[in-house]
């Protein structure tokens, strides 16, 4: 019966993983699940639920605070505010993206196989970005502008296994099966991808947890997605989710009462197909989270997350030049326009808060809120003919349910 319930839960969640997300560390969400996001996205060293364990560090699944099996449900509502100002030979115009708030769910499942082996499974939206300037007054730039709409999203389905080598040392691995979709306003295209994540979790002292994890690059190629050079034929575009390394350290300052975790992350955008074509640079992320159990049934959480803006400003570019975009020669002006106006994934500073309430010994509900402070990017070509500027701020609202069985 339990297996039937779990299978239905996974199927229902995967059926809903078709809604776009807007992200924060570049085009990646800084955390998955209500608990992790309420703590600034930490979880590589001391995940608090199954979703965080599979997403943050598969090896740490051996140490999540659960003596039986559990299933976690979570939903996040992203509400970005995006404005852009475009100067071209046709004048200067300003517009606000009209996209509605984006929602995406997540599910995580954990179950012990025996004393040393653990199995987990998670499905979640992990990456996405986009704008909607349809019917705006933006001037046309190299054939794009007034009706610019972009939407990119990546969903993951990740089975996970972990093995406890010693009482204080475990290893784990996850197979990441991806579904990705890209829409640049001339029809959408989707593609599947695959990758891996491996991790190590170590507890050298009572109360101290260390975690290290590596995720492989994962490439998606979208065919006939946009006519980049205006020759009447739709071109292909490949976007690769970059490799990344995360190192985390957590400490129970007050055992079973106050926990703090610090994570550092390297995201290799500069060598990822597609992102390197648009001039993205590597991102270095620092996340700090705290959890305080005020009462047996009441928990408070807070966090901070910083990731440097990966989108380079490229002032002084030659608007008459062409660049090679994965085999297609296109205008440099067009590239800069799409980078700044179409995909302004530029926010850096985030704060988050949350609360958990134990409804019964086996059921808990969690809520959270996070905010990314506004960030602006602005570029001007060598002649001052073109100027592109975008400003982005984000808020997100989280709710989750944890069930042990």
N, C-alpha and C positions, 0 to 999 in steps of 0.2 A: 504493500500500500504506500509506504514512504517513497519507494522508487517511482511509483506512478505520479504522486503529488509533485515530486521534484521534476519529472519529465514534463509535466504540464506547465509548471512554472517557467521552465526554460523556453518551451515553445511559445508561450504567451509573450514572454519578454522579447524574444527574437522577432516576433511578429510586429512589435512596436518599435523596433530599432530602425526606423526609416525616417525619423524626424531629424532635422539639422541641429547641430550644436554650434555655439560660438565659444571659442577657447581663450586661454589666457597666457600660458607660456608659449609664445609663438602661436601656432595654431593647435597646440595640445592643451587639453584641460590640465590644470595643475594637480588635480586629485579626482578620484572616482569614489562615490559613496558619501553619505552624509557625515560620517565620523571623520574621515580623512579630510574632506573639504572644510569642515569646521575647524580643523587644526592646521590650516595652511597647506594641506596637501602632503603632510608627512605620512610615513608608514613603511619605510624600507627596513626599519629596525624593530618597531613594536606596533604592528597593525592591530587594530581593535576589532575587526570583523573580517568575514570571509572575502568581501569585495576588495577591501584594502590589501589583504594578504596576496590575492592573486594578481592584482594590479601593481602593487608596490614592491613585493619581493616574494616569489613563490616559496622560498625556503622558510620564511618566517611563519608560514601556515602551521608549522609544528608548535608554535607558541601562542597562537591567538587564544584569548581567555574564554575558552569554551570546552567543557568536559564531554559534551556529546556532539551530535551533528547539528548544523545550523543552516538556515537559509536567510539571506539578507536581500531586501528589496529597497531600492532607492530611486528617487526622481529628482532631477535638477531642472529648474527653469532659469535660463539665461536671458537677461534683458539688457543688451548693449545699446548705447547711445552713440551714433556715428554721424559726424557731419563732415562735409568736404567743401572746399573752395577751389575752383578751377579757373585759371586765367589762360586764355588762348587768343588768337587773332579775332575771334568773335566776341571778346569781352570777358568779364569776370562774373561768374555766377556761383552761388552757394546753395547747397541742398543738404537735407537730412535723410538718412536711410530710413525707409518706411517698413523695413522688415519687422514682423511681429516677434514677441519674445519666443525663444527657441526652447523646446523641451526635449529631454532625453532621459530614459530610464536606465537602470543598471540592476543586475542580479548577481549574487554570489552564493555559492554553495560549498560547504565544507563537510567532510565526514572522515573519521578515522578508519583506516583499514585494519591496523593492529597497533601495538604500542609504539612502533617506529615509523610506520608509513601513514601518510595523509594524502587524501585526494580532494581536489577542489575544482570548481568550475565557475567561470564568470562570463557574463556578456554585458557589454557596455559601449556607449559612445565615447570615443577617446579624443577625437580631433575634428575640427571644423572651423570654417570662417566664411564670411560672405557679407555682401551689401545688397541693398535693393533701392536703386535710384530710378525705377521706371516712372515715366511721366514727369520727370523732374525738369528743371530749366538748365541743367548742365549743358555747356556747349559741346559740340562734337569734337573729338580729338582722334584724328586718324581713323575716322569711321566709327568710333565708339564714343559714348558719352551720355546722351539724353536718356537712354533707356538701359543704362548699365545695370546688370544684375549678375552677381556671382554667388555661388553656393558650393562649398566643398565640405565633405563629411566622411569620416572613417568610423566604422563600427567593428568591434572585436568580439570574437568568441574564443575563449581561452581555457582549455582543460589544463589542469595543473597537478603535478605530483611532487611530494616532498618526502625526504627520508632523514630521520634523526640518526646520525652516525654515532654521536655520543649524547649524554643527557643535556649537554650545553652547546652542541654543534649540529647543524642540519644543513642540507643542501636541497635545492628544488629546481624545477624546470617547468616551463609552460610552453605549449604550442599555441601560437597566436594566428587564428584564421580571420582574415579581414574582408570586409565588404566596403568598398569606397565608391563615392559618386561625386562627379564634378559637373556643374552647370554654369556656363559663362554667358547665358542669355541666348544662345543659338541652338538650344537642345542639350539635354543631359546625356552623360555617358557614365557607365559604371564598370567596375573591374574588381577582381578578387586578388588577394595577396596572402602571403604566408610569412611568418617569422617565428623567432624563438625569444624566450627570456629565461635567463638562468640566474640563480642567486645563492648566497651563503648567509646563514644567520648564526651568530655566535654570542654566547653569554659568558664572558670571562669572570664576572663577579655577580653576586646576588644584586639584583636590581638594575644591572647594566646590560644593555643589549646593543649589539652591533649588526649592521646589515649591509651587504654589498650585492648589487644586481646589475646585469648587463642585458640590454635589449638590442637585437640585430636590426639593421636597416630593412625596410619593407616597402617594395616598389609597386606602384599602380600605374598602368598606362591607359589613358583614356583616348579612344579613337574617335575621329571626326567630331571633335568637341568645339572647334572655333576656326573661323577663317582669319588667321592672324595676318596674312600678307595681302588680303584682298584680291586673290586670284580666282575667287569663285569656288574654291575647293576647301572643305573643312579639314583642318590639320589635327594631328594628334598631340597630346601633351602628357608627359610622365611626371608624376609627383611621388617622391619617395619619403616615407616616414623615416626620420634619421635614426641612426644608432644613438644610444644614450647609456650613460653610466650613472648610477646613484649610490651614494654612500650615506648611511644613516647611523646615528648614535642616540640611544634613548636611555633615560635613567629614572627609576622610581625614587623621587626625592623623599616622598613619604610613602612607604610601601602600601600598595592597594588603595592609595588615596590621591597622591599627586604625581603625575607622570609628565615628563617633558621629553621632546624629541627634536633633534636638529638633523636635517637632511641637506646634502649638497648634490646637485645634478649637473651633468654636462650633456648638452643636446647638440649633436653635430650637424646643424643645418647647412654649414658652409660646404659640405661634401655630399649633400643629399640632392639627387637628381630633381630638377625643377626649381628647387629653392636656390641652388647655386646659380641657376640661370637668371634669377631675379635679384641676385646679389645679397642674399641673406648671409649673416655671419653666425658663428657658434653662439650658443646661449648658455650662461652659467646661472643656475638657480639655487637660491638658498631658502629653505623653508624651516620655520620654527613653530612648533605646536605644543600646547599644554592641555592636559585633561585633569579635572579636579572632581572627585566624587564627594560631593557635599553630604549626601545621605546615601543609604543603601539603595534607594530608588531614584536618586536625582544626581545627574552628572552635568558639569559645565565644561565647555571647550572653547578654546580661542587659538588663533594662529596668525602668522604673517608669512607672506611669500614674496620674494623678489626674484625677477628674472630680467636681465638686461634686454632691451629691445633688439631683436635680431634683424630688423629691417633697416638696412643701411640707407642713409640719406646720400644722394648722388648729385649734388649741386654742380652746375657747370657742364653738364653733358651736352654733346653735340646732337641737336635735334634732327640734323640731316643724315646722320649715320644710320647704318643698319647693323643688327647683331644676329648671330646665328642662334635660333631658339630650337635646339634639338633637331637640326637639319633644315629648318625653315628660316630664311632671311626675313626679318621683320624690323620695323622702325624702332630706333632707340626711344623715341618719344612715346610710342605705344607701350613699350616695356615699362617705362617709368610710370606711365599713367595707370596701368593695371596694378603695378606694385603698390603705389601710394593710395590710389582711389579705390581699386577693386579688392585689395587684400591688406588692409592696414592693421595687421596683428602686432601692435606696438606697445600695449600696456606693460608696465613693469611692477608697480607696487600694489599688493593686495592685502587686505585684512579680512579676517573671518571670525565668526562666533557661532556657538551652537549649544544645544542642550539635549540631554537624553533622559527619558523617563521610563522606569521599569513598570510596565503595566501588570505583569505577573512574573513568577519566577522564570518563565521561559519566553516571555514576550516583552520587547522593549521598543519604544518609538523614539526617533531622533529627528530634530529639526536644526536647520542652520541657515546662515546668511553670509555671503562674502561680497566684497566690493573691490573692484580694480579702479584706482584713481586715474583720472583723465591724462592722456598723453597725446602729444601732437607731433606729426611729422610733416616737413615742408621741403619742397625741392623746386629749383628754378634752373632752366637750361642756360646755355652759355650766352644767349642773346637777350634773355629776359622775355622772350615771346611766350613761353609756357611756364606756368607755375602751378604746382599741385600741392594741396595741403589737406590733410585729414586729421580728425581728432576723435579719439575713442575713449569711452569709459564703460564699465560693465558692473552690473549687479547680478547676483544669482541667489536663488532661494532653494533650499534643500529640504527634503523630507524622506525619512527612511523607516523601515520596519525590520526588526531582527527577531527571528523565531528559532528557538531550539527545539529539537525533537529527538 
